[in-house]
Amino acid sequence: MKRQRNGEIWDFEQEMPAVAANQTATEVLLGLDGGTTSTVCVCMPLIPFSHSLPPDPLPILARAVAGSSNHNSVGETAARETLEQVMADALSKSASNRSAVRAVCLAVSGVNHPLDQQRILAWLRDIFPSHVRLYVQNDAIAALASGTMGKLYGCVLIAGTGTIAYGFTEEGREARVAGAGPILGDWGRYSLFG
């Protein structure tokens, strides 16, 4: 775990009270929805899998919001700083730190190619300890999963700053249309409608 250029955003970790030897810190997950307009991070307690349904609604320890994290729109440096800031804010608000994180799931617009995934995974690996599981996908995949109770089968259409249609067959084949962003001419995006 390294301190980044803007390492001062993690200074809150030094000010946190130490966990007693007979206590364990609450293990948490970070879920991020990163877009061209804004980025939202929620910090949730780790809920072990069981045969019963998870609590409804799911417990949210903290929520943080920042600007764009789409590297195609704001550049790599600004996108990385936004992601780091929103994660630090969520952890700080939840009285957690990076050592308590067990997984980070980042769904961000602009992840259009495996190289995009690899780049962002490398950013996250610089921030979190090696035991943390990291997931990076296009935000359309997360939108589809949220609407299908986690099953990647069906299709989703997003009309935001840009547009994208993404779908999966039951066999796991995928198809995608658009998603290139407003600079490359996404037709029908919301800004065209007033």
C-alpha positions in Angstrom: 0.0 0.0 0.0 1.6 3.2 -1.1 0.9 6.8 -0.4 -0.1 8.6 -3.7 0.9 12.0 -4.9 -2.1 13.3 -2.9 -1.3 11.0 0.0 -2.7 13.6 2.5 -6.2 12.3 1.7 -5.3 9.2 3.7 -4.0 11.2 6.7 -7.3 10.4 8.5 -6.0 6.8 9.0 -3.2 8.0 11.3 -5.8 9.8 13.5 -8.0 6.8 13.9 -8.0 5.0 17.3 -6.2 1.7 17.3 -8.2 -1.5 17.4 -7.7 -3.4 20.6 -5.9 -6.8 20.4 -9.1 -8.7 21.4 -11.3 -6.8 18.8 -11.4 -7.0 15.0 -12.2 -4.1 12.8 -15.4 -4.2 10.8 -14.5 -5.6 7.4 -16.0 -3.5 4.6 -16.6 -3.4 0.8 -16.4 -0.4 -1.4 -18.8 0.0 -4.3 -18.2 2.8 -6.8 -20.3 4.1 -9.7 -18.1 6.3 -11.7 -19.3 8.4 -14.5 -18.6 11.4 -16.7 -20.6 13.7 -14.5 -20.1 12.3 -10.9 -18.6 9.4 -8.9 -20.4 7.8 -5.9 -18.7 5.5 -3.4 -20.6 3.5 -0.8 -18.9 1.7 2.1 -20.8 -1.4 3.3 -20.0 -4.0 6.0 -19.0 -7.4 4.7 -22.0 -9.7 4.8 -21.1 -13.4 4.8 -22.9 -15.6 2.3 -25.6 -17.7 3.8 -28.8 -19.5 2.7 -30.9 -16.6 3.8 -31.5 -13.4 1.9 -29.4 -10.4 2.7 -30.9 -7.6 4.7 -33.2 -5.3 2.8 -32.2 -2.5 2.5 -28.5 -3.4 2.6 -26.6 -1.5 5.4 -24.6 1.5 4.1 -22.0 2.7 6.5 -21.1 5.8 4.4 -21.6 7.4 1.1 -19.3 9.9 -0.7 -19.7 11.8 -3.9 -17.1 13.5 -6.2 -16.7 14.6 -9.8 -15.9 12.7 -13.0 -13.8 9.6 -12.9 -14.1 8.8 -16.6 -10.4 8.9 -17.7 -11.5 9.6 -21.3 -13.2 12.8 -20.2 -11.0 14.3 -17.6 -7.6 12.5 -18.2 -5.9 9.8 -16.2 -4.5 12.0 -13.4 -7.8 13.7 -12.6 -9.8 10.4 -12.8 -7.3 8.6 -10.5 -7.4 11.5 -8.0 -11.2 11.5 -8.0 -11.4 7.8 -7.4 -8.9 8.0 -4.6 -10.6 11.0 -3.0 -14.1 9.5 -3.0 -12.9 6.2 -1.6 -11.0 8.0 1.2 -14.0 10.1 2.0 -16.3 7.0 2.3 -13.8 5.2 4.5 -13.3 8.2 6.7 -17.0 8.8 7.1 -17.5 5.1 8.1 -14.6 5.2 10.6 -12.8 2.5 8.5 -9.5 2.4 6.8 -7.9 0.6 3.9 -6.8 -2.3 6.0 -10.5 -3.1 6.7 -11.4 -3.2 3.0 -11.9 -6.7 1.6 -13.1 -5.8 -1.9 -13.5 -2.8 -4.2 -16.0 -3.0 -7.1 -15.6 -0.1 -9.5 -18.1 0.3 -12.3 -17.0 3.3 -14.4 -17.8 4.8 -17.7 -14.9 4.8 -20.1 -13.8 1.2 -19.3 -14.1 0.2 -22.9 -11.2 -2.2 -23.4 -9.2 -4.7 -21.3 -6.3 -2.2 -21.2 -8.7 0.3 -19.5 -9.4 -2.4 -16.9 -5.7 -3.2 -16.4 -4.8 0.5 -16.0 -7.5 1.1 -13.3 -6.7 -2.1 -11.5 -3.0 -1.0 -11.3 -4.2 2.3 -9.8 -6.3 0.5 -7.2 -3.4 -2.0 -6.5 -1.2 1.0 -5.6 -3.8 2.2 -3.1 -5.0 -1.0 -1.3 -3.2 -3.9 0.4 -2.6 -7.0 -1.6 -5.4 -9.0 0.1 -8.1 -6.7 -1.3 -10.1 -8.2 -4.2 -10.5 -5.7 -7.0 -13.2 -5.6 -9.7 -13.4 -3.1 -12.6 -16.1 -3.1 -15.2 -18.0 -0.7 -17.4 -20.8 1.0 -15.6 -23.4 -0.6 -17.9 -22.5 -4.0 -16.7 -23.1 -2.9 -13.1 -26.4 -1.4 -14.1 -27.5 -4.6 -15.8 -26.4 -6.7 -12.7 -28.4 -4.4 -10.4 -31.5 -4.8 -12.4 -31.2 -8.6 -12.7 -30.3 -9.5 -9.1 -26.7 -10.1 -10.1 -27.5 -12.4 -13.1 -25.7 -11.1 -16.3 -28.5 -12.0 -18.7 -30.5 -9.4 -20.6 -29.8 -5.9 -21.8 -29.5 -2.4 -20.4 -29.8 1.0 -22.0 -28.2 4.0 -20.4 -28.8 7.6 -21.6 -26.6 9.8 -19.5 -23.8 12.1 -20.5 -23.3 9.5 -23.2 -25.3 6.5 -24.2 -24.6 2.8 -24.2 -26.6 -0.4 -24.8 -25.1 -3.6 -23.3 -26.4 -7.1 -23.2 -25.6 -10.7 -22.4 -27.2 -13.9 -23.6 -27.8 -16.8 -21.2 -24.7 -18.5 -22.7 -22.6 -15.5 -21.7 -22.1 -13.9 -25.1 -22.1 -10.1 -24.9 -22.9 -7.3 -27.3 -22.4 -3.6 -27.0 -23.5 -0.5 -29.0 -22.3 3.1 -28.5 -20.6 4.0 -25.2 -17.9 6.1 -26.9 -18.8 9.3 -25.0 -20.1 12.6 -26.2 -16.8 13.7 -27.8 -17.1 10.8 -30.3 -20.7 11.5 -31.1 -22.9 9.4 -28.8 -26.3 10.0 -30.4 -29.4 10.6 -28.3 -27.6 11.5 -25.1 -29.7 13.4 -22.5 -28.2 16.8 -23.3 -29.7 16.7 -26.7 -33.2 16.7 -25.2 -32.8 19.9 -23.2 
